[in-house]
Amino acid sequence: MKPLQFLLIFLVLLFVSQGCATVFGGRSNSLVFSDKSLPKAEIYMDGNKIGDAPGKIVLPKEKIQHGSILLIKAEGYEEQEYKLIRKQNAAYSVVDILVGGVPLAVDYATGNIYRPKPRVFEYKLKKSN
């Protein structure tokens, strides 16, 4: 077997043994807080501060769990709460099935098939009384 053939077979086997979400999804998820959102706020998830808004917060995939509570806080305003769910990414599922189904098992086992919902937030906090 020629080196180029070996490399091609190796790359195909590597791709088939990994799920699309594992290969293309990356190791993190982003939560985006719209620039239109006011006022500037601190963002907490499950009781821990994870960043400031508006802007983008990048978190390791493992950090966002199904049912995580996201809290938006700003001094002088009422807090706003969101419940995050992890939803299966349909595009990754379809490609995994088309490739032969084994990658789908890999993506489920690693949890990479799931993405947080919602991922984009446009909040308007109310002034507290």
C-alpha positions as CSV (number, residue, x, y, z in Angstrom):
1,M,0.0,0.0,0.0
2,K,1.4,3.4,-1.0
3,P,1.7,6.1,1.7
4,L,-0.9,8.3,0.1
5,Q,-3.5,5.5,0.0
6,F,-2.7,4.7,3.6
7,L,-3.2,8.3,4.7
8,L,-6.5,8.6,2.8
9,I,-7.8,5.3,4.3
10,F,-6.7,6.5,7.8
11,L,-8.4,9.9,7.4
12,V,-11.6,8.2,6.2
13,L,-11.6,5.8,9.1
14,L,-10.9,8.6,11.6
15,F,-13.8,10.6,10.2
16,V,-16.2,7.7,10.2
17,S,-15.3,6.7,13.8
18,Q,-15.9,10.2,15.1
19,G,-19.3,11.9,15.1
20,C,-19.8,15.1,13.1
21,A,-20.6,17.0,16.3
22,T,-17.4,15.7,17.9
23,V,-15.3,16.7,14.8
24,F,-17.0,20.0,13.8
25,G,-18.8,21.2,17.0
26,G,-15.7,22.2,18.9
27,R,-15.1,22.0,22.6
28,S,-17.2,25.0,23.6
29,N,-20.6,26.6,23.3
30,S,-21.3,30.3,23.0
31,L,-24.1,32.3,24.6
32,V,-24.6,35.6,22.9
33,F,-26.2,38.6,24.7
34,S,-27.4,41.2,22.2
35,D,-25.8,44.6,21.9
36,K,-29.4,46.0,22.0
37,S,-29.8,44.7,25.5
38,L,-29.8,47.1,28.4
39,P,-28.5,47.7,31.0
40,K,-25.0,46.2,31.2
41,A,-25.4,43.1,33.4
42,E,-23.6,40.3,35.1
43,I,-24.4,36.7,33.9
44,Y,-24.6,33.8,36.3
45,M,-25.2,30.2,35.6
46,D,-26.2,27.8,38.3
47,G,-25.0,30.3,40.9
48,N,-21.6,31.0,39.4
49,K,-20.7,34.2,37.5
50,I,-19.7,33.3,34.0
51,G,-19.3,36.8,32.4
52,D,-20.8,40.1,31.5
53,A,-23.4,41.3,29.0
54,P,-23.9,42.5,26.4
55,G,-21.4,40.4,24.5
56,K,-20.4,36.7,23.9
57,I,-19.6,34.2,26.6
58,V,-17.8,31.0,25.6
59,L,-18.1,28.1,27.9
60,P,-16.8,24.5,27.8
61,K,-19.6,22.1,26.6
62,E,-19.6,20.3,29.9
63,K,-20.5,23.5,31.8
64,I,-24.0,23.8,30.3
65,Q,-26.2,21.1,31.6
66,H,-29.9,20.3,30.7
67,G,-31.9,22.5,33.1
68,S,-29.1,25.0,34.0
69,I,-30.4,28.3,35.3
70,L,-29.1,31.4,33.7
71,L,-29.5,34.6,35.7
72,I,-29.0,38.2,34.4
73,K,-28.3,40.7,37.2
74,A,-27.8,44.4,37.2
75,E,-27.8,46.8,40.2
76,G,-31.1,48.6,40.5
77,Y,-32.9,46.2,38.2
78,E,-35.0,43.1,38.7
79,E,-33.2,39.8,37.8
80,Q,-34.2,37.9,34.7
81,E,-34.0,34.1,34.7
82,Y,-33.8,31.6,31.8
83,K,-33.8,27.8,32.0
84,L,-31.4,26.3,29.5
85,I,-32.1,23.0,27.8
86,R,-29.8,20.9,25.8
87,K,-31.4,20.1,22.4
88,Q,-30.1,17.7,19.8
89,N,-28.6,19.3,16.7
90,A,-30.6,17.9,13.8
91,A,-27.9,18.7,11.2
92,Y,-25.3,16.6,13.0
93,S,-27.7,13.8,13.5
94,V,-28.6,13.6,9.7
95,V,-24.9,13.6,8.6
96,D,-24.0,11.0,11.3
97,I,-26.8,8.7,10.0
98,L,-25.7,9.2,6.4
99,V,-22.1,8.3,7.2
100,G,-23.3,5.0,8.7
101,G,-24.7,5.5,12.2
102,V,-21.6,4.7,14.2
103,P,-20.7,8.4,14.5
104,L,-24.2,9.1,16.0
105,A,-23.4,6.8,18.9
106,V,-20.1,8.6,19.4
107,D,-21.8,12.0,19.5
108,Y,-24.4,10.7,22.0
109,A,-21.8,9.1,24.2
110,T,-19.7,12.3,24.3
111,G,-22.7,14.6,24.6
112,N,-21.5,16.7,21.7
113,I,-24.8,16.2,19.7
114,Y,-26.5,18.6,22.1
115,R,-26.5,22.4,21.9
116,P,-27.9,24.8,24.5
117,K,-31.3,26.5,23.8
118,P,-31.6,29.4,23.9
119,R,-28.2,30.5,22.7
120,V,-29.0,34.1,21.9
121,F,-30.5,36.5,24.4
122,E,-32.0,40.0,24.0
123,Y,-33.0,41.0,27.5
124,K,-34.7,44.2,28.9
125,L,-34.4,44.4,32.6
126,K,-37.1,46.3,34.6
127,K,-36.1,48.8,37.2
128,S,-36.7,47.5,40.7
129,N,-39.1,49.4,42.9
